[in-house]
Amino acid sequence: MDVQLWTYIIVGLSFALYIGIAIWSKAASTKEFYVAGTGVSSIANGMATAADWMSAASFISMAGMISFAGYDGSVFLMGWTGGYVLLALLLAPYLRKFGKFTVPDFIGERYYSNAARTVAVICALFVSFTYVAGQMRGVGIVFSRFLEVDINTGVIIGMFIVLFYAVLGGMKGITYTQVAQYIILIFAYMLPAIFISIQLTGNPIPQLGFGSTLSNEPGVYLLDKLDGLNRELGFAEYTTGSKPLIDVFAITFALMVGTAGLPHVIVRFFTVPKVRDARSSAGYALFFIAILYTTAPAVAAFARTNLIQTVNNQPYTNMPEWFKKWETTKLIVFEDKNNDGRIQYVSDKEKNELKIDNDIMVLANPEIAKLPNWVVALVAAGGLAAALSTAAGLLLVISSAISHDLLKKQFMPNITEKQELLAARIASIVAVVIAAYFGINPPGFVAAVVALAFGLAASSFFPAIVLGIFYKRMNKEGAIAGMISGLGLMIYYILTFKFNLFGQTTPKDWWFGISPEGFGTVAMCFNVVVSLVVSALTPPPPARVQQLTESIRYPKGAKAAVVHH
């Protein structure tokens, strides 16, 4: 069977599974819609959290970026993994003990202010819509290649699938769908990695194959071979970085604190019965995430090595079928500048004849390595699982921010549970249509878009959440001023240096030499300073809020004297 038929079968079966789970787990109450009735086991929640967190950026784009950036791409590995540890240790248990459904709900209650809640809702919508744009583009890329439809049609198909189980099942449907999606995406990521590792190095463990010698060139290490290939073509050595150290630090830190402030991941820790379960599910999720993240550098190196050896200085007429199929998506573009009929893939822009989109590397990797067609189709299903799982979690954040934090908590406090559930579903429908628009008109490739979402989360949510947990003197005036100033600065920087809204810019114009992807670190620091200064100049929070802030940092029953001093 050809790749397309295998894709129809495997993707069709996976979609049938997701829809079946959604029907089985239909939400009957707002508690089930928002937090799955708080009855999810630690292991299931760990898998669901891993699927929610490992988006199209992790599955499709991260290894692709490392393939082309080499050492510089490691910022994404360090930032996202470190951020998850930060979230698991620093935030999740305390937020779970506080007991609110959403991040805006926490901020609204902790800062005793609907104004703070409204600012938090706006931040949540900014972050979620920016993030979901990357997921919908990932869906479009997979469909455009493997179902041979255009990217826009692919985005619309994905929109209807995710709409079905997110609107019907809410968090309950999303949680159990994400468990299935994790199993599919990790199997789809690991299987080709194992096969290619055996092909290239004879080692079945990709993480070890990454540092092994090549089977067909005894004594030559894979990374040395890749460095040599890059040098020959004029590219920077794969194992040597070119980014300034300050930008590496800034991007890594922005991704870390951005991860810890992501509303769709934080809400996952409200779905378990107890605070102890929140901690253990965070540990399980870290293990499930580490399987993919420790494999990504190997996948990147395998794909880059095979790609260069397949295409460079080869006759265009000899290109395999996968090359021609990707050309139809315009994610690979060949322009024969010297009319010799051969592909010149070099770093010199004047001479280079091949443009390759970062986002295709993981999806094309099994085809480049000549793996069986069913493996290629499985990777397509895995990419869709990664994109759709995160898109669903983000849509829930958007719908709950509107129905719970705006309608129920502010504009229509007397709304019934049934009406609130209906409002949440309507908000999901509107949100998925907007998300599809961003998927059709994306501001950049998947991982770049997602990196900006992390910067927005870092500059807005993270200081308000951390100071809200660990600094009882933090008041509403400080939190509101900090969130507005941090988010505003970050948006200004993105518009200036990413979209050139205020005139043409180059990397030489970056403040402190920090890229837009890393500027969340600076905006976050600005948020903290503004928050603390404004807080010091305005009245302290009410005594009950200060007591509550202290109480959430201790296990139940412990240090009771501290709470009531």
N, C-alpha and C positions, 0 to 999 in steps of 0.2 A: 504493500500500500504506500501511496505517496504521502508527503508531509501534510498536505492539506487535509486529506481524509483522516489521517491519524489525529490531526488537530481538532477536526469536527467531533470525533469520537471522544477524545480525552477531555477537551474543554466542555463539550456538551454534557458528559457525565458529571463533571465537577459542578457545573451550573445547576444541573438537576439536583445534586446533593445540597447545594446552598439553598435552593428554593424549597426543597423538602424540609430542611431544618427550620427555615423561616415559618413555614405553615405549622410545623409541629410545636414551635416555641412562640406562637403569637402572644404578644403582650396584652394582658387583660387589665392592667392598672398602670398608673403613672410610675409606681415604684418599679414594676417590671420593665417599663419602657425606658426609664432613666438609669437604673442600676441593677437590672435583672433580678429584682426581688432580694438582693443581697444574699443569694443562696448558692453562689458558684464555688466549687471546690478550689483549693489552692493550685493544684496541678493544672486544672482546666483553665483557671484564670491566668496562670503563668503562660500557657500556650496562646491564649487569646491575646494577652498583652504583647507577647512576642510578635504575633501576626499583625496586631494593631500598630506596633512600633516599627516593624520592618516593612517599610512601604516600598513603592516602586523605586524610590531612590536607593534603598538598600539592595533590593533584588536586581533591578535592571541597571541602575545608573552608577552605583558606587564602584563596582569592579571595572566598569567601562572607564570611569574617570581615572582610576588608579592605572589602568592600562596605558593611558596617554600621558598622565602626569607623573607616573612612577612614584618616587619618594614623596613628592609634594601631595599626592593623593591620600597619604596616610593621615592627614588632618581629619578626614571624615571618619576613618576608623577610630582614632583616638577620641575625637570629640563626641561622637554618638555613643560609643561604648562607655566612656567616662561619665557622660551625662546620665546614662541609665543608672549607673552605680550611685551617682549623686541623688537622683530621684528616689531610688529605693531606700537609701539610708537617711536622707535628710528631710524628705517631704512626705512620702506616701503614708507611713504609719501615723503621723500627726494629723494629716488631713482626714484620714479614715476615722481617727478618734473624734475629730471635730464633728464628723457625721453629716456633712452637707453633700448634696447631689453633684454640684458643679463648682468650678473654680470661682465664677462670679458670685455664687451663693456664699462660698467661704469668705470672699472679700467683702461682700455686702454685710454679712453678720459680724465678721471680725472688726470691720471698720464702721459698724453701726451707722450705715449710710446708704441710701438708695443711689446717691450720686456716685459713690465709689463702685456700687454694683453696676451702674450704667456704663461707667468707664471700662470696667472689667468685661462687660458684654461686648463693647466695641472692640476691645483688644482681642477677645476670643474670636470675634468674627473676622477681624483682619488676619490673624494668624491662621485660622482654619481655612478661609477662602484661598489664601496664598498657598497653603500646603496642599489643598485638595486639587488645585490646578495642576500640580506635578503628578498627582495620581491619575487624573483623567487623561493627561498626555501619555502616561505610561500605558494605559489601557488602549489608547488609540494606536500607539506604535505596535503593540502586540497584534491587534486585530488587522492592522493594515498589511502586515507581512504575512501572517499565517492564515488568515481567512481571505486574504487578497481583496480587501475592500480599502477605500481610502481612509485616512486617519480620522476625518470628521465623522464618517459613518461608524467607525470603531468606537469613538467616544460616545456616540448616541446609543449604541448597543449596550455598552458598559453602564451607561446612565440608567437604562431601564432595569438591568439586572440588580444593581445596587439599590435602586429605588424600591424594588419589590421587597427585599428582605429587611432593609433599614426601616422603611415606613411601617411594614406589617409587624415586625418582631421587636423593634426598638433595641435596647441594650440586651435584652434576653435573646432575641433572634441573632443579633450581631455576635454575641459572645460565643454561642455554640457554632455559628457559621465560621467564626475566626479560628476555633479549635481545628475544624476540618481544613481551613485554608492554611494554617500553620503546617499541618502534616503534609499537605500537597506541595507547598512552596519549599519546605526544607528537603523533601525527597527530590524535587525537581532541581534544586540547586546542587545537592551533593552528588547525585548519580553521575551526571556528566563530568563533574570535577574529579571523581574517583576514576572514571574511565580514561580521561585525558592524562591524569597523573600516571596511570599505569603505562599508557602509550609513550609518554615522553621520558619518564624516569624509572619505570618499573616498580614504583612505590605506590601501593593502593591508598595511602593516606595523603590527601592533597597538601595538608599542612607540612608534612615531611618531604613530599615531592618538591615543594617550593624551594627547599634548600638542598636538593639532591643533585647528583650528576645525571647527565643525559644518557639514555640507553644507547643511542646511535653514535654518541661521541664520548667514549669512556674517558673519565678524568676531567671532563668539562662540566662545570656547574651551570644549571639553568640560568641563574641570574648573571653569571659572567657572559654566557652566550647572548643574553638579552642586552646587556650593556654593549657588547661588541656590535650587535645588529643596529642598535640605536646610533652608535658612533659612526658606523659606515654610512648611515643615511643623514647624518648631520644633526640628529636630535640629541638633546641632553642625555647623559647616562641615566639609565632607569633607576639606579640605586643612589643617585645624587640629586639633591634638591636645589631648586632655583629660587624659591620664594624667600623673601627676607624673614629672618627669625621672628621679628615682631608680628608679622602677618600670620605666620604659622601658629604662634601662641594665641593671637587674637581670634582666628577662625576656630581653633580647637576649643578655646574657652567659651566662645559664643555658642558653638554647637553643644557644649556640655550644659551650660545653664539654660540654653534654649530647650534642650531635651527635658530638663527638669521642670520647665514651665509649660510644657505642652499640655493643653487642657484635655485632649482626647486620650492621652495616656494616664494622666492623673485620675480621671474619672473611673478608670478600670479598677482602682483599688477600693472603690466603694461597693463593688459587686460581691465581695466576700463577706462571710458572717461576722468575723471578729478582726480586731487590730492585729492579733498574732497571725491570722491568715493573710493579711495584707503584706506583712513582712515575709512570710514564707513564699507567697506567690511571686513577690518581687525577686526572690532568690531563684525560683524555678524559671522565671522569665529570663533572667540573666544567663542561666545555663542554656536555654533554648536559643537565645540570641547569639551567644558565643559560638555555637556550632556554625552559623552562617558567617559571622564576622571574622573568625579565624581562618575560614576557607577563602574569603574574598580576595586577599592578596595573591593566593595561588591561582585562582581563576583568572585574575587580571594578567598575571605573568604568562600563563598558558595561552590565553587568547592573543596576547600581543605577539608572542613568539610565533605562533601558528599563522597569524595574519600576515606578518612581514614576509615570512618564508613562502606564503601562498601567492601574494600579489606583486611584490616588488620585482621590477624588471622582467615581468612575465608578459607574454603576448595577450592582449585583451581578448582575442578569440578563444584562448585556452581557459578563460575564467570559468569556474564551476557554476552549476545552476544557482547555488545560494547567492552568489554575487549578483547575478542578473535579477533575481527576485528582489533583493534589497534595493537594487537600482530603481525599480519601479516605485518604491516608496520615497525616493529622493533622499534617503538617509545615507546612501553611498552615491557619490557623483564622480565620474571619470571624465576628464577633459584632456584629449590628446594634443598637448600644446606643441609638440615637435613632430607630430604626424608620422611617428615611427611604428605605431600600432602596439607599442609596449607601455606598460604602466610604470611611470616613474613616481615612486612614493618617497619623497625626501622632505627635509625641513625647510629648504629654500622655497619661499612662497612663489617666487617667479617660475621655478622649475617644477614644483610639485603638481602632479596631475590627478591626485586622488583626495577627495574630502570624505571623511568618515565621521558620522555622528557618534558621540560617546555612548549614547543610549542603546546602540545595537549590539555592543560587544558580548554581553552575557547571552543574549538571545541567539546571536549568530554563532557563538562559540562551538556548540555541538556540530553544526553544519561544517564549519571550517575544519574541525577535527575528523570529519567524515564518520560521525557516530550514526547509529541506526535512526530511521525516521521517527520511530515512536519516542525516542529520547528527545529529539528536537521538539516534538509536539508536547511532551511533558514539560519542557522548559517554558513553553508558551503558556501552559495552564498555570505553572508556578508564578510567572510574571503577573498574570491576571489575578491570581489569588493574593499576591502581595499588594497590588494596587487597589483592588476592591476592598480588601479587609481594612486598610487604612482610610480609604474614602468613606466607608460606612461609619467608622468611628468618628470621623470629622463631621459628617452630616448630623450625627446624633448630638455632638457638641453645639453645632449651629442651631438645630431645632430646639434643644433644651434651653439654650441661652435666650431664645426668643420666647418660647412658651412658658418656661418656668421663671426665668430671672427678669423678664420684662413684663409679660402679661400677668402671671400669678402673683409675683412679688411686688409689682408696682402699679400697673395700669388697671388691672381687673382682679383685685384680691378675693372677690367673692365667687370667682369662676369655679364651677364644679370640676371634679376629677375627670369626668367624661369629656367635658369641654376642653380641659387642659390637654388631654390626650389627643383630641382631634386637632387642636392648635399645633401640637408638636408634629403631627403627621403632615399637616398642611405646610408647616415651616420646612420640613424635610423635602417636600416636593419642590418648593420654590428654591431651596438651597441646591438641590441636585441639578436643576436647570441652569442656575448660575455657574455651578461647578463645571457643567458640560461646556458652557460658553468659554470658560477659562481653559479648558482642555483643548478646545478647537483653536483658541487664540492665546497660546501660552507665552508668558514673558521669559523665554529661555528654556534650556533643556532641564530635564527632571530634577537632577540633584542641585543645580544652581537655584531653581525656584524654591526647592525645599530648604536649602541653606538660608535663603532670605526669610522664610517662615520661622526658622529657628532664631534668627536675629531679632525678629519682631517679638517672639516670645521672651527672649532674654531681656530685651529692653523694656518690656512692659510688665509681665506677670511675675517674673522670678523675684525681684526685690520685694514686691508687695507680699508675696507668699512667705518668703524666708523671714523678713522683718516681722511679718504678722505672727509667725510662730515663735521666734526667738527674742523679740524685743517688745516687751509689754508696754513700753512708753510710746510706741509707734501709734500715731493717731490718724484719723480719716483725712485731715487736711494734708498731712505728709504723703500718705499713700496716693491720694488723687493727684496731687502736684507731681509726684514722682512718675506715676504711670503715664500721665499726659506728656510730660517733658521727655521721658525716655522714648516713648513710641513716636512722638513728633520728630525728635532728632533723627531716629532711625529711618523714618519715612522720607524725611528731607534728604538724607544721605543716599538712600536708594534711588530717589528720583533724580538726584544730581549726578551720581556716578554710574548708575546702571542704565538709566533711561535718557541721560543727557538733557533733562527737561530745562535746565537753566544754562544751556550752552554746551558745546562739545568739550568733553573731558577725556583725559588719558590717565593711566595708572600713576603718572608723575604728579597728578593733582590730588591724589588721595591724602587725606589728613593722616599725619604720623606714619605714612606708608602702609596704611591698613585698608584692605579691600572691602567692598560692600558686604561680602560674606562674613567678614570678621568684625565689622563695625558694631555689631550687637554688644560686644564686650565694652566698647567705649560708651555706648548709649546706656548700657546697664549701670556702669559706674556713675554716669551722670544722674540717672534715676535715683541711685542710692544716696548720693550727696544731696540732691534736691529734697528727697524724702526726709532725711535726717535733719537738715537745716529747717525746713518748714515745720517739722514735728516739734523741734526744740523751741520754735518761736510761737507756737500755738498751744492751747490747753491740752493736758493729758487726757487719755481716754477715760470713760467712766470706770469706777472700781470693779464693777461686775465683769467688764471686758478684760481688764488686767488680770483678774482672778482666773477667768476662762483661759486666757493665753498661757498662764502658768500651768493650769491643770492639764492641758492637752499634751504637755511634755513629759508627763509621768504616767507609769502604769496605774491601772485602776486600783484605788485604795492606798497606793504608796504616797508618801510625803504629804499626807493630808494636812499636816500642820503648816506646810508651806502655802497651801491654797487658802487657808483660813487665818493667816497671820494678821 
